[in-house]
Amino acid sequence: MDTSAFALCMDNKLPIMVFNFLEKGNAKKAVLGELIGTIVK
């Protein structure tokens, strides 16, 4: 994610989930709403 995308998310109060995308199953867990990684608000 670049700084412009990060700024847009912050300006529009959209949370960002930061997690290890390379770990098998993490993308599915994120989509299913499991709390993995860190939420930036």
mmCIF file of the N, C-alpha and C atoms, coordinates in Angstrom:
data_MODEL
# 
_entry.id   MODEL 
# 
loop_
_atom_site.group_PDB 
_atom_site.id 
_atom_site.type_symbol 
_atom_site.label_atom_id 
_atom_site.label_alt_id 
_atom_site.label_comp_id 
_atom_site.label_asym_id 
_atom_site.label_entity_id 
_atom_site.label_seq_id 
_atom_site.pdbx_PDB_ins_code 
_atom_site.Cartn_x 
_atom_site.Cartn_y 
_atom_site.Cartn_z 
_atom_site.occupancy 
_atom_site.B_iso_or_equiv 
_atom_site.pdbx_formal_charge 
_atom_site.auth_seq_id 
_atom_site.auth_comp_id 
_atom_site.auth_asym_id 
_atom_site.auth_atom_id 
_atom_site.pdbx_PDB_model_num 
ATOM 1   N N  . MET A 1 1  ? 0.855   -1.164  0.000  1.00 0.00 ? 1  MET A N  1 
ATOM 2   C CA . MET A 1 1  ? 0.000   0.000   0.000  1.00 0.00 ? 1  MET A CA 1 
ATOM 3   C C  . MET A 1 1  ? 0.905   1.232   0.000  1.00 0.00 ? 1  MET A C  1 
ATOM 4   N N  . ASP A 1 2  ? 0.610   2.164   -0.880 1.00 0.00 ? 2  ASP A N  1 
ATOM 5   C CA . ASP A 1 2  ? 1.416   3.379   -0.935 1.00 0.00 ? 2  ASP A CA 1 
ATOM 6   C C  . ASP A 1 2  ? 0.854   4.443   0.009  1.00 0.00 ? 2  ASP A C  1 
ATOM 7   N N  . THR A 1 3  ? 1.576   5.534   0.156  1.00 0.00 ? 3  THR A N  1 
ATOM 8   C CA . THR A 1 3  ? 1.169   6.570   1.104  1.00 0.00 ? 3  THR A CA 1 
ATOM 9   C C  . THR A 1 3  ? -0.130  7.257   0.696  1.00 0.00 ? 3  THR A C  1 
ATOM 10  N N  . SER A 1 4  ? -0.394  7.370   -0.603 1.00 0.00 ? 4  SER A N  1 
ATOM 11  C CA . SER A 1 4  ? -1.646  7.984   -1.061 1.00 0.00 ? 4  SER A CA 1 
ATOM 12  C C  . SER A 1 4  ? -2.842  7.129   -0.673 1.00 0.00 ? 4  SER A C  1 
ATOM 13  N N  . ALA A 1 5  ? -2.728  5.823   -0.863 1.00 0.00 ? 5  ALA A N  1 
ATOM 14  C CA . ALA A 1 5  ? -3.817  4.914   -0.490 1.00 0.00 ? 5  ALA A CA 1 
ATOM 15  C C  . ALA A 1 5  ? -4.037  4.939   1.016  1.00 0.00 ? 5  ALA A C  1 
ATOM 16  N N  . PHE A 1 6  ? -2.950  4.957   1.773  1.00 0.00 ? 6  PHE A N  1 
ATOM 17  C CA . PHE A 1 6  ? -3.051  5.019   3.230  1.00 0.00 ? 6  PHE A CA 1 
ATOM 18  C C  . PHE A 1 6  ? -3.755  6.306   3.654  1.00 0.00 ? 6  PHE A C  1 
ATOM 19  N N  . ALA A 1 7  ? -3.383  7.430   3.047  1.00 0.00 ? 7  ALA A N  1 
ATOM 20  C CA . ALA A 1 7  ? -3.990  8.719   3.378  1.00 0.00 ? 7  ALA A CA 1 
ATOM 21  C C  . ALA A 1 7  ? -5.476  8.734   3.037  1.00 0.00 ? 7  ALA A C  1 
ATOM 22  N N  . LEU A 1 8  ? -5.852  8.162   1.898  1.00 0.00 ? 8  LEU A N  1 
ATOM 23  C CA . LEU A 1 8  ? -7.270  8.100   1.529  1.00 0.00 ? 8  LEU A CA 1 
ATOM 24  C C  . LEU A 1 8  ? -8.069  7.292   2.546  1.00 0.00 ? 8  LEU A C  1 
ATOM 25  N N  . CYS A 1 9  ? -7.515  6.185   2.986  1.00 0.00 ? 9  CYS A N  1 
ATOM 26  C CA . CYS A 1 9  ? -8.197  5.369   3.998  1.00 0.00 ? 9  CYS A CA 1 
ATOM 27  C C  . CYS A 1 9  ? -8.368  6.157   5.289  1.00 0.00 ? 9  CYS A C  1 
ATOM 28  N N  . MET A 1 10 ? -7.338  6.847   5.710  1.00 0.00 ? 10 MET A N  1 
ATOM 29  C CA . MET A 1 10 ? -7.414  7.628   6.945  1.00 0.00 ? 10 MET A CA 1 
ATOM 30  C C  . MET A 1 10 ? -8.417  8.775   6.803  1.00 0.00 ? 10 MET A C  1 
ATOM 31  N N  . ASP A 1 11 ? -8.400  9.467   5.667  1.00 0.00 ? 11 ASP A N  1 
ATOM 32  C CA . ASP A 1 11 ? -9.320  10.584  5.443  1.00 0.00 ? 11 ASP A CA 1 
ATOM 33  C C  . ASP A 1 11 ? -10.770 10.133  5.453  1.00 0.00 ? 11 ASP A C  1 
ATOM 34  N N  . ASN A 1 12 ? -11.024 8.918   4.976  1.00 0.00 ? 12 ASN A N  1 
ATOM 35  C CA . ASN A 1 12 ? -12.391 8.401   4.889  1.00 0.00 ? 12 ASN A CA 1 
ATOM 36  C C  . ASN A 1 12 ? -12.736 7.435   6.016  1.00 0.00 ? 12 ASN A C  1 
ATOM 37  N N  . LYS A 1 13 ? -11.885 7.410   7.044  1.00 0.00 ? 13 LYS A N  1 
ATOM 38  C CA . LYS A 1 13 ? -12.099 6.590   8.242  1.00 0.00 ? 13 LYS A CA 1 
ATOM 39  C C  . LYS A 1 13 ? -12.328 5.118   7.917  1.00 0.00 ? 13 LYS A C  1 
ATOM 40  N N  . LEU A 1 14 ? -11.535 4.603   6.964  1.00 0.00 ? 14 LEU A N  1 
ATOM 41  C CA . LEU A 1 14 ? -11.591 3.189   6.603  1.00 0.00 ? 14 LEU A CA 1 
ATOM 42  C C  . LEU A 1 14 ? -10.478 2.453   7.340  1.00 0.00 ? 14 LEU A C  1 
ATOM 43  N N  . PRO A 1 15 ? -10.823 1.419   8.090  1.00 0.00 ? 15 PRO A N  1 
ATOM 44  C CA . PRO A 1 15 ? -9.775  0.674   8.789  1.00 0.00 ? 15 PRO A CA 1 
ATOM 45  C C  . PRO A 1 15 ? -8.914  -0.118  7.806  1.00 0.00 ? 15 PRO A C  1 
ATOM 46  N N  . ILE A 1 16 ? -7.676  -0.336  8.176  1.00 0.00 ? 16 ILE A N  1 
ATOM 47  C CA . ILE A 1 16 ? -6.736  -1.103  7.360  1.00 0.00 ? 16 ILE A CA 1 
ATOM 48  C C  . ILE A 1 16 ? -6.281  -2.305  8.178  1.00 0.00 ? 16 ILE A C  1 
ATOM 49  N N  . MET A 1 17 ? -6.383  -3.496  7.599  1.00 0.00 ? 17 MET A N  1 
ATOM 50  C CA . MET A 1 17 ? -5.895  -4.693  8.269  1.00 0.00 ? 17 MET A CA 1 
ATOM 51  C C  . MET A 1 17 ? -4.519  -5.030  7.710  1.00 0.00 ? 17 MET A C  1 
ATOM 52  N N  . VAL A 1 18 ? -3.544  -5.122  8.599  1.00 0.00 ? 18 VAL A N  1 
ATOM 53  C CA . VAL A 1 18 ? -2.170  -5.454  8.216  1.00 0.00 ? 18 VAL A CA 1 
ATOM 54  C C  . VAL A 1 18 ? -1.887  -6.866  8.708  1.00 0.00 ? 18 VAL A C  1 
ATOM 55  N N  . PHE A 1 19 ? -1.542  -7.759  7.769  1.00 0.00 ? 19 PHE A N  1 
ATOM 56  C CA . PHE A 1 19 ? -1.267  -9.145  8.147  1.00 0.00 ? 19 PHE A CA 1 
ATOM 57  C C  . PHE A 1 19 ? -0.299  -9.762  7.152  1.00 0.00 ? 19 PHE A C  1 
ATOM 58  N N  . ASN A 1 20 ? 0.238   -10.915 7.505  1.00 0.00 ? 20 ASN A N  1 
ATOM 59  C CA . ASN A 1 20 ? 1.185   -11.627 6.652  1.00 0.00 ? 20 ASN A CA 1 
ATOM 60  C C  . ASN A 1 20 ? 0.407   -12.340 5.545  1.00 0.00 ? 20 ASN A C  1 
ATOM 61  N N  . PHE A 1 21 ? 0.405   -11.756 4.356  1.00 0.00 ? 21 PHE A N  1 
ATOM 62  C CA . PHE A 1 21 ? -0.338  -12.313 3.225  1.00 0.00 ? 21 PHE A CA 1 
ATOM 63  C C  . PHE A 1 21 ? 0.286   -13.611 2.721  1.00 0.00 ? 21 PHE A C  1 
ATOM 64  N N  . LEU A 1 22 ? 1.564   -13.812 2.992  1.00 0.00 ? 22 LEU A N  1 
ATOM 65  C CA . LEU A 1 22 ? 2.260   -14.995 2.484  1.00 0.00 ? 22 LEU A CA 1 
ATOM 66  C C  . LEU A 1 22 ? 1.992   -16.245 3.322  1.00 0.00 ? 22 LEU A C  1 
ATOM 67  N N  . GLU A 1 23 ? 1.459   -16.073 4.531  1.00 0.00 ? 23 GLU A N  1 
ATOM 68  C CA . GLU A 1 23 ? 1.152   -17.235 5.367  1.00 0.00 ? 23 GLU A CA 1 
ATOM 69  C C  . GLU A 1 23 ? -0.141  -17.885 4.874  1.00 0.00 ? 23 GLU A C  1 
ATOM 70  N N  . LYS A 1 24 ? -0.061  -19.178 4.592  1.00 0.00 ? 24 LYS A N  1 
ATOM 71  C CA . LYS A 1 24 ? -1.192  -19.898 4.012  1.00 0.00 ? 24 LYS A CA 1 
ATOM 72  C C  . LYS A 1 24 ? -2.438  -19.765 4.895  1.00 0.00 ? 24 LYS A C  1 
ATOM 73  N N  . GLY A 1 25 ? -3.549  -19.395 4.260  1.00 0.00 ? 25 GLY A N  1 
ATOM 74  C CA . GLY A 1 25 ? -4.829  -19.300 4.943  1.00 0.00 ? 25 GLY A CA 1 
ATOM 75  C C  . GLY A 1 25 ? -5.148  -17.933 5.523  1.00 0.00 ? 25 GLY A C  1 
ATOM 76  N N  . ASN A 1 26 ? -4.173  -17.031 5.587  1.00 0.00 ? 26 ASN A N  1 
ATOM 77  C CA . ASN A 1 26 ? -4.421  -15.726 6.188  1.00 0.00 ? 26 ASN A CA 1 
ATOM 78  C C  . ASN A 1 26 ? -5.393  -14.871 5.380  1.00 0.00 ? 26 ASN A C  1 
ATOM 79  N N  . ALA A 1 27 ? -5.327  -14.917 4.059  1.00 0.00 ? 27 ALA A N  1 
ATOM 80  C CA . ALA A 1 27 ? -6.253  -14.119 3.244  1.00 0.00 ? 27 ALA A CA 1 
ATOM 81  C C  . ALA A 1 27 ? -7.685  -14.570 3.506  1.00 0.00 ? 27 ALA A C  1 
ATOM 82  N N  . LYS A 1 28 ? -7.904  -15.868 3.573  1.00 0.00 ? 28 LYS A N  1 
ATOM 83  C CA . LYS A 1 28 ? -9.244  -16.403 3.848  1.00 0.00 ? 28 LYS A CA 1 
ATOM 84  C C  . LYS A 1 28 ? -9.715  -15.973 5.233  1.00 0.00 ? 28 LYS A C  1 
ATOM 85  N N  . LYS A 1 29 ? -8.830  -16.062 6.218  1.00 0.00 ? 29 LYS A N  1 
ATOM 86  C CA . LYS A 1 29 ? -9.177  -15.652 7.578  1.00 0.00 ? 29 LYS A CA 1 
ATOM 87  C C  . LYS A 1 29 ? -9.571  -14.177 7.610  1.00 0.00 ? 29 LYS A C  1 
ATOM 88  N N  . ALA A 1 30 ? -8.837  -13.337 6.880  1.00 0.00 ? 30 ALA A N  1 
ATOM 89  C CA . ALA A 1 30 ? -9.132  -11.903 6.846  1.00 0.00 ? 30 ALA A CA 1 
ATOM 90  C C  . ALA A 1 30 ? -10.506 -11.650 6.235  1.00 0.00 ? 30 ALA A C  1 
ATOM 91  N N  . VAL A 1 31 ? -10.808 -12.332 5.139  1.00 0.00 ? 31 VAL A N  1 
ATOM 92  C CA . VAL A 1 31 ? -12.102 -12.159 4.470  1.00 0.00 ? 31 VAL A CA 1 
ATOM 93  C C  . VAL A 1 31 ? -13.245 -12.626 5.367  1.00 0.00 ? 31 VAL A C  1 
ATOM 94  N N  . LEU A 1 32 ? -12.993 -13.676 6.140  1.00 0.00 ? 32 LEU A N  1 
ATOM 95  C CA . LEU A 1 32 ? -14.021 -14.219 7.030  1.00 0.00 ? 32 LEU A CA 1 
ATOM 96  C C  . LEU A 1 32 ? -14.166 -13.418 8.323  1.00 0.00 ? 32 LEU A C  1 
ATOM 97  N N  . GLY A 1 33 ? -13.338 -12.396 8.483  1.00 0.00 ? 33 GLY A N  1 
ATOM 98  C CA . GLY A 1 33 ? -13.468 -11.518 9.639  1.00 0.00 ? 33 GLY A CA 1 
ATOM 99  C C  . GLY A 1 33 ? -12.703 -11.947 10.871 1.00 0.00 ? 33 GLY A C  1 
ATOM 100 N N  . GLU A 1 34 ? -11.852 -12.952 10.740 1.00 0.00 ? 34 GLU A N  1 
ATOM 101 C CA . GLU A 1 34 ? -11.049 -13.368 11.885 1.00 0.00 ? 34 GLU A CA 1 
ATOM 102 C C  . GLU A 1 34 ? -10.023 -12.288 12.205 1.00 0.00 ? 34 GLU A C  1 
ATOM 103 N N  . LEU A 1 35 ? -9.739  -12.124 13.470 1.00 0.00 ? 35 LEU A N  1 
ATOM 104 C CA . LEU A 1 35 ? -8.790  -11.103 13.890 1.00 0.00 ? 35 LEU A CA 1 
ATOM 105 C C  . LEU A 1 35 ? -7.370  -11.640 13.793 1.00 0.00 ? 35 LEU A C  1 
ATOM 106 N N  . ILE A 1 36 ? -6.738  -11.332 12.678 1.00 0.00 ? 36 ILE A N  1 
ATOM 107 C CA . ILE A 1 36 ? -5.331  -11.687 12.478 1.00 0.00 ? 36 ILE A CA 1 
ATOM 108 C C  . ILE A 1 36 ? -4.583  -10.395 12.214 1.00 0.00 ? 36 ILE A C  1 
ATOM 109 N N  . GLY A 1 37 ? -3.353  -10.333 12.566 1.00 0.00 ? 37 GLY A N  1 
ATOM 110 C CA . GLY A 1 37 ? -2.570  -9.134  12.298 1.00 0.00 ? 37 GLY A CA 1 
ATOM 111 C C  . GLY A 1 37 ? -2.993  -7.957  13.148 1.00 0.00 ? 37 GLY A C  1 
ATOM 112 N N  . THR A 1 38 ? -2.964  -6.771  12.549 1.00 0.00 ? 38 THR A N  1 
ATOM 113 C CA . THR A 1 38 ? -3.229  -5.524  13.255 1.00 0.00 ? 38 THR A CA 1 
ATOM 114 C C  . THR A 1 38 ? -4.242  -4.702  12.476 1.00 0.00 ? 38 THR A C  1 
ATOM 115 N N  . ILE A 1 39 ? -5.156  -4.068  13.199 1.00 0.00 ? 39 ILE A N  1 
ATOM 116 C CA . ILE A 1 39 ? -6.122  -3.153  12.580 1.00 0.00 ? 39 ILE A CA 1 
ATOM 117 C C  . ILE A 1 39 ? -5.650  -1.724  12.846 1.00 0.00 ? 39 ILE A C  1 
ATOM 118 N N  . VAL A 1 40 ? -5.504  -0.935  11.789 1.00 0.00 ? 40 VAL A N  1 
ATOM 119 C CA . VAL A 1 40 ? -5.129  0.477   11.903 1.00 0.00 ? 40 VAL A CA 1 
ATOM 120 C C  . VAL A 1 40 ? -6.385  1.286   11.650 1.00 0.00 ? 40 VAL A C  1 
ATOM 121 N N  . LYS A 1 41 ? -6.757  2.105   12.636 1.00 0.00 ? 41 LYS A N  1 
ATOM 122 C CA . LYS A 1 41 ? -7.974  2.926   12.504 1.00 0.00 ? 41 LYS A CA 1 
ATOM 123 C C  . LYS A 1 41 ? -7.624  4.386   12.438 1.00 0.00 ? 41 LYS A C  1 
# 
